Amino acid sequence: MSTVPANPSSISSSTSTTDAETLRRRRILSSKLYFDVPLSKVPIIYSSSYDIAFLGLEKLHPFDSAKWGRICRFLILDGVLEKNHIVEPLEASKDDLLVVHSESYLNSLKTSLNVAIIIEVPPVALLPNFLVQKKVLYPFRKQVGGTILAAKLAKERGWAINVGGGFHHCCAGKGGGFCAYADISLCIHYAFIRLNISRVMIIDLDAHQGNGHEMDFSNDRRVYILDMYNPGIYPFDFEARRYIDQKVEVVSGTTTDEYLAKLDEALKVAGRMFDPELVLYNAGTDILDGDPLGRLKSFSLISPEGVTSRDEKVFRFAHEKKIPLIMLTSGGYMKSSAKVISDSIVNLSRKCLIDIGVSRSQA
């Protein structure tokens, strides 16, 4: 019986893949981003380092780069959250980021022009890179640490909210749309190894298509992607759309009632199609009427109350199935977004879908 000699190139490719997976696993296991959080703290993750402020340049992008801090201040002022109960994450290190990102991509961020293109603020290209690292990329790396830690807290407590994160336009080798690091992909890879999870559902309800995580998990059947987005706006990534397991296109002019009905049906289908061990919910508020980039403006509006109902439906979906859930705040380009998110979190607590200590008598 004759045997066909193995193809040297295929053996080399297989060995290279195995080596890369071994290195990824080693990096994840040695990371400090997972740490024990005392039960006295609630699984709401935030650091004052999230907020971006530098000589007013942050005002050149429509994104409210102080949104994250304002969400927490509203929760504290409303008396539903104590500042010392918030969990502060660690910054994602280079080794942490290399779990998903290529060395060449991370090196590209050492050029201010490249960062300026990603965050869509041209004057940043003129700044020394050490300032860009400190004032822009460091806050992003802290938010990445928050998203990764959120999976551990969700597994332990049933839910977790990273008040930042949701950089769904960034994939392993490319950033864009104000997203410099692929926190969603990183979070899931950490969960695979550290939490022994093998099935994750991404529910992406930001107005924009989540092309970053779609590219990163294009051939990974452990991840099911439900993406409900406006196809008539950025990023127009037709290749990434091929990798969406459940595509729900929501055109400009959609009303609140129409939107919520589409979501109800989508969640029913997702529940039948996939049985996740973790739900990652990308909860962008750029679906709001009047948002300059979401463009879902309509006569009967996608109102703040509509956002509250949307979030409640997703949390209820996971709660009824007893699936741990992570929420990320993602996009939202109006000053009103912070209060809308805060009000939604309060509603989740009043409906007993999360516990942040708000008085049940207010329900």
C-alpha positions as CSV (number, residue, x, y, z in Angstrom):
1,M,0.0,0.0,0.0
2,S,1.5,3.3,-1.0
3,T,1.3,6.4,1.2
4,V,1.2,10.0,0.0
5,P,3.8,12.1,1.7
6,A,2.5,14.9,3.9
7,N,2.5,18.4,2.4
8,P,5.3,20.2,4.2
9,S,3.5,23.5,4.0
10,S,0.3,22.1,5.6
11,I,2.4,20.7,8.4
12,S,4.1,24.0,8.9
13,S,0.8,25.9,8.9
14,S,-0.7,23.4,11.4
15,T,2.3,23.7,13.7
16,S,2.2,27.5,13.5
17,T,-1.4,27.6,14.4
18,T,-0.8,25.3,17.4
19,D,2.1,27.5,18.6
20,A,-0.1,30.6,18.3
21,E,-2.9,29.0,20.3
22,T,-0.4,27.9,23.0
23,L,1.0,31.4,23.2
24,R,-2.5,32.9,23.4
25,R,-3.4,30.5,26.2
26,R,-0.2,31.3,28.1
27,R,-0.9,35.0,27.9
28,I,-4.5,34.7,29.1
29,L,-3.5,32.5,32.0
30,S,-0.8,34.9,33.1
31,S,-2.9,38.0,32.8
32,K,-3.7,40.1,35.9
33,L,-7.0,41.4,34.4
34,Y,-9.0,38.8,36.2
35,F,-8.9,39.5,40.0
36,D,-11.2,38.7,42.9
37,V,-13.8,41.4,43.7
38,P,-15.2,41.7,47.2
39,L,-18.9,41.0,47.5
40,S,-19.3,44.5,49.0
41,K,-18.9,45.8,45.5
42,V,-21.5,45.5,42.8
43,P,-20.6,44.2,39.3
44,I,-20.6,47.7,37.7
45,I,-17.2,48.5,36.3
46,Y,-15.8,52.0,35.8
47,S,-12.7,54.1,36.3
48,S,-12.4,57.9,36.1
49,S,-9.6,57.1,33.7
50,Y,-12.2,56.1,31.1
51,D,-13.1,59.7,30.4
52,I,-11.1,61.4,27.6
53,A,-10.3,65.1,28.0
54,F,-7.4,66.9,26.3
55,L,-7.3,70.6,25.4
56,G,-10.8,70.3,24.0
57,L,-9.8,68.1,21.1
58,E,-12.3,65.5,22.3
59,K,-15.0,67.9,21.3
60,L,-14.0,67.5,17.6
61,H,-15.7,64.1,17.6
62,P,-19.5,63.8,18.2
63,F,-19.0,61.1,20.7
64,D,-19.5,62.3,24.3
65,S,-16.1,61.2,25.7
66,A,-17.2,62.1,29.3
67,K,-20.3,59.9,28.9
68,W,-19.0,57.1,31.1
69,G,-18.3,59.2,34.2
70,R,-21.6,61.0,33.8
71,I,-23.5,57.7,33.8
72,C,-22.0,56.9,37.2
73,R,-22.6,60.4,38.6
74,F,-26.2,60.1,37.7
75,L,-26.5,56.8,39.4
76,I,-24.8,58.2,42.5
77,L,-26.8,61.4,42.5
78,D,-30.0,59.4,42.2
79,G,-29.0,57.4,45.3
80,V,-29.0,54.0,43.7
81,L,-25.2,53.4,43.6
82,E,-22.4,54.2,46.1
83,K,-19.1,55.3,44.7
84,N,-17.1,52.9,46.8
85,H,-19.2,50.0,45.5
86,I,-18.0,50.5,41.9
87,V,-15.3,48.1,40.6
88,E,-12.2,49.7,39.1
89,P,-10.5,47.6,36.4
90,L,-6.8,47.3,35.5
91,E,-5.3,48.6,32.3
92,A,-4.9,46.0,29.6
93,S,-1.1,45.4,29.0
94,K,0.6,44.8,25.7
95,D,0.6,41.1,26.4
96,D,-3.1,41.2,27.2
97,L,-3.8,42.9,23.9
98,L,-1.7,40.4,21.9
99,V,-4.2,37.7,22.8
100,V,-6.1,39.1,19.8
101,H,-4.2,41.9,18.2
102,S,-1.1,41.5,16.0
103,E,2.2,43.0,17.0
104,S,2.1,45.1,13.8
105,Y,-1.3,46.6,14.6
106,L,-0.2,47.6,18.1
107,N,3.0,49.1,16.7
108,S,0.8,51.1,14.2
109,L,-0.8,52.9,17.2
110,K,2.6,54.3,18.0
111,T,2.0,56.7,15.1
112,S,-0.3,59.5,16.0
113,L,-1.7,59.8,12.4
114,N,-3.0,56.2,12.6
115,V,-4.7,56.9,15.9
116,A,-6.2,60.1,14.5
117,I,-7.7,58.2,11.6
118,I,-9.2,55.5,14.0
119,I,-10.8,58.0,16.4
120,E,-11.7,60.4,13.6
121,V,-10.1,63.5,15.1
122,P,-7.6,64.8,12.5
123,P,-5.7,67.2,14.8
124,V,-4.6,64.3,17.0
125,A,-2.2,63.4,14.1
126,L,-0.1,66.5,15.1
127,L,0.4,65.5,18.7
128,P,3.4,63.7,20.1
129,N,2.6,60.0,20.4
130,F,3.4,59.9,24.2
131,L,0.5,62.3,24.7
132,V,-1.8,60.3,22.4
133,Q,-0.9,57.2,24.4
134,K,-1.6,58.9,27.8
135,K,-4.7,60.9,26.8
136,V,-6.5,58.6,24.3
137,L,-5.2,55.1,24.3
138,Y,-4.7,54.6,28.0
139,P,-8.4,55.4,28.7
140,F,-9.3,52.8,26.0
141,R,-7.0,50.2,27.5
142,K,-8.6,50.7,30.9
143,Q,-12.0,50.1,29.3
144,V,-10.7,47.0,27.7
145,G,-9.6,45.8,31.1
146,G,-13.2,46.5,32.3
147,T,-14.8,44.5,29.5
148,I,-12.5,41.5,30.1
149,L,-13.2,41.6,33.9
150,A,-16.9,41.8,33.3
151,A,-17.0,38.2,32.0
152,K,-15.6,36.9,35.3
153,L,-18.0,39.0,37.3
154,A,-21.0,38.0,35.2
155,K,-20.1,34.3,35.7
156,E,-19.9,34.8,39.5
157,R,-22.9,37.2,40.0
158,G,-25.1,36.5,37.0
159,W,-24.5,39.9,35.3
160,A,-22.0,42.7,35.0
161,I,-22.0,46.1,33.4
162,N,-18.9,47.8,32.0
163,V,-19.8,51.4,31.9
164,G,-17.4,51.7,29.0
165,G,-16.2,49.4,26.2
166,G,-18.2,48.0,23.3
167,F,-15.5,48.9,20.7
168,H,-17.2,46.7,18.1
169,H,-15.6,48.2,14.9
170,C,-12.1,47.1,15.9
171,C,-10.8,43.6,14.9
172,A,-7.5,41.9,15.4
173,G,-5.6,43.9,12.7
174,K,-7.6,47.0,12.1
175,G,-9.3,49.8,14.1
176,G,-11.9,52.4,13.1
177,G,-15.0,54.3,14.1
178,F,-13.6,55.5,17.5
179,C,-12.6,51.9,18.3
180,A,-8.8,51.2,18.8
181,Y,-8.9,47.9,20.6
182,A,-11.1,44.8,20.1
183,D,-12.4,44.5,23.7
184,I,-15.3,42.2,22.7
185,S,-13.1,39.7,21.0
186,L,-10.6,39.9,23.9
187,C,-13.3,39.4,26.5
188,I,-14.6,36.3,24.7
189,H,-11.2,34.7,24.3
190,Y,-10.4,35.2,28.0
191,A,-13.8,33.6,28.9
192,F,-13.0,30.6,26.7
193,I,-9.8,29.9,28.7
194,R,-10.3,31.3,32.2
195,L,-14.0,30.5,32.6
196,N,-14.1,27.3,30.6
197,I,-16.9,28.7,28.5
198,S,-17.4,27.3,24.9
199,R,-20.6,29.1,23.7
200,V,-21.0,32.8,23.6
201,M,-23.8,34.9,22.1
202,I,-23.2,38.5,21.1
203,I,-26.3,40.6,21.0
204,D,-25.2,43.8,19.2
205,L,-27.9,46.5,19.3
206,D,-25.8,49.5,18.6
207,A,-27.1,51.3,15.5
208,H,-23.9,50.5,13.6
209,Q,-22.9,47.0,12.4
210,G,-20.4,45.3,14.7
211,N,-18.0,44.5,11.9
212,G,-14.9,44.1,14.2
213,H,-16.1,41.1,16.2
214,E,-17.8,39.7,13.1
215,M,-14.4,39.5,11.4
216,D,-12.6,38.1,14.4
217,F,-15.1,35.2,14.8
218,S,-15.9,34.7,11.2
219,N,-15.1,31.0,11.3
220,D,-15.7,30.3,15.0
221,R,-18.9,28.3,15.6
222,R,-18.5,28.9,19.4
223,V,-19.8,32.4,18.9
224,Y,-23.3,33.3,17.7
225,I,-23.8,36.9,16.5
226,L,-27.2,38.6,16.5
227,D,-26.6,42.1,15.0
228,M,-29.5,44.5,14.7
229,Y,-28.2,47.6,12.8
230,N,-28.9,50.3,10.3
231,P,-27.4,49.1,6.9
232,G,-27.4,52.7,5.5
233,I,-24.7,54.0,7.8
234,Y,-21.0,53.3,8.7
235,P,-19.2,50.9,8.4
236,F,-20.7,49.4,5.2
237,D,-18.6,46.3,5.8
238,F,-20.2,43.8,3.4
239,E,-17.6,41.1,3.9
240,A,-18.2,41.2,7.7
241,R,-22.0,41.0,7.1
242,R,-21.5,37.5,5.7
243,Y,-20.4,36.3,9.1
244,I,-23.5,37.5,11.0
245,D,-25.5,34.5,12.2
246,Q,-28.7,36.5,12.6
247,K,-28.9,39.7,10.7
248,V,-31.7,42.2,11.6
249,E,-31.5,45.3,9.4
250,V,-33.3,48.4,10.9
251,V,-33.7,51.2,8.4
252,S,-33.9,54.9,9.1
253,G,-37.5,55.8,9.9
254,T,-38.1,52.8,12.2
255,T,-40.4,53.7,15.0
256,T,-40.0,52.6,18.7
257,D,-42.9,50.1,18.5
258,E,-41.5,48.6,15.2
259,Y,-38.0,48.4,16.7
260,L,-39.1,46.6,19.9
261,A,-41.3,44.2,17.9
262,K,-38.3,43.3,15.7
263,L,-36.2,42.8,18.8
264,D,-38.8,40.5,20.4
265,E,-38.9,38.3,17.3
266,A,-35.1,38.3,17.0
267,L,-34.6,37.2,20.6
268,K,-37.1,34.3,20.1
269,V,-35.2,33.1,17.1
270,A,-31.8,33.5,18.8
271,G,-33.1,31.5,21.8
272,R,-34.1,28.7,19.4
273,M,-31.0,28.7,17.3
274,F,-28.2,28.8,20.0
275,D,-27.8,27.8,23.6
276,P,-25.1,30.2,25.0
277,E,-23.2,30.0,28.3
278,L,-22.5,33.7,28.2
279,V,-24.4,36.6,26.6
280,L,-22.4,39.7,25.6
281,Y,-24.8,42.6,25.1
282,N,-23.5,45.6,23.1
283,A,-26.0,48.3,24.2
284,G,-25.2,51.3,22.1
285,T,-27.7,54.2,22.6
286,D,-27.1,55.7,19.1
287,I,-30.5,54.2,18.2
288,L,-32.1,57.3,20.0
289,D,-34.0,59.7,17.9
290,G,-31.8,62.7,17.1
291,D,-28.5,60.9,17.4
292,P,-26.3,62.4,14.7
293,L,-24.7,59.1,13.7
294,G,-27.4,56.5,14.4
295,R,-30.0,58.0,12.0
296,L,-32.9,55.9,13.2
297,K,-34.9,59.2,13.4
298,S,-38.7,58.6,13.1
299,F,-42.0,60.3,13.6
300,S,-42.9,58.3,16.7
301,L,-39.2,58.3,17.8
302,I,-37.0,55.6,19.3
303,S,-37.4,57.2,22.7
304,P,-35.4,57.0,26.0
305,E,-38.3,54.8,27.2
306,G,-37.7,52.6,24.1
307,V,-34.0,52.2,25.1
308,T,-35.1,51.2,28.6
309,S,-37.5,48.6,27.2
310,R,-34.9,47.3,24.9
311,D,-32.3,46.8,27.7
312,E,-35.0,45.2,29.9
313,K,-35.9,42.7,27.1
314,V,-32.3,41.6,26.7
315,F,-31.7,41.2,30.4
316,R,-34.9,39.3,30.8
317,F,-33.9,37.0,27.9
318,A,-30.7,36.1,29.7
319,H,-32.3,36.1,33.2
320,E,-35.1,33.6,32.2
321,K,-32.5,31.3,30.7
322,K,-30.1,31.7,33.7
323,I,-27.3,32.8,31.4
324,P,-24.7,35.3,32.7
325,L,-24.8,38.6,30.8
326,I,-22.3,41.4,30.2
327,M,-23.5,44.8,29.1
328,L,-21.3,47.3,27.4
329,T,-22.4,50.9,26.7
330,S,-20.8,51.2,23.2
331,G,-22.0,54.1,20.9
332,G,-24.2,57.0,21.7
333,Y,-23.5,60.5,20.5
334,M,-25.7,62.9,22.4
335,K,-25.3,64.4,25.8
336,S,-28.6,62.9,26.8
337,S,-27.3,59.4,26.3
338,A,-25.7,59.2,29.8
339,K,-28.9,59.9,31.6
340,V,-30.8,57.5,29.3
341,I,-28.3,54.7,30.2
342,S,-28.5,55.6,33.9
343,D,-32.3,55.5,33.9
344,S,-32.2,52.1,32.2
345,I,-29.9,50.7,34.8
346,V,-32.2,51.9,37.5
347,N,-35.1,50.2,35.7
348,L,-33.2,46.9,35.5
349,S,-32.7,47.1,39.3
350,R,-36.3,48.0,40.0
351,K,-37.4,45.0,37.8
352,C,-35.1,42.7,39.9
353,L,-33.0,41.9,36.8
354,I,-29.9,43.2,38.6
355,D,-29.2,44.2,42.2
356,I,-27.4,47.5,42.8
357,G,-29.2,48.3,46.0
358,V,-32.0,50.5,44.7
359,S,-35.0,50.5,47.0
360,R,-37.6,48.0,45.8
361,S,-40.3,50.4,47.1
362,Q,-39.6,52.7,44.2
363,A,-40.6,50.0,41.7
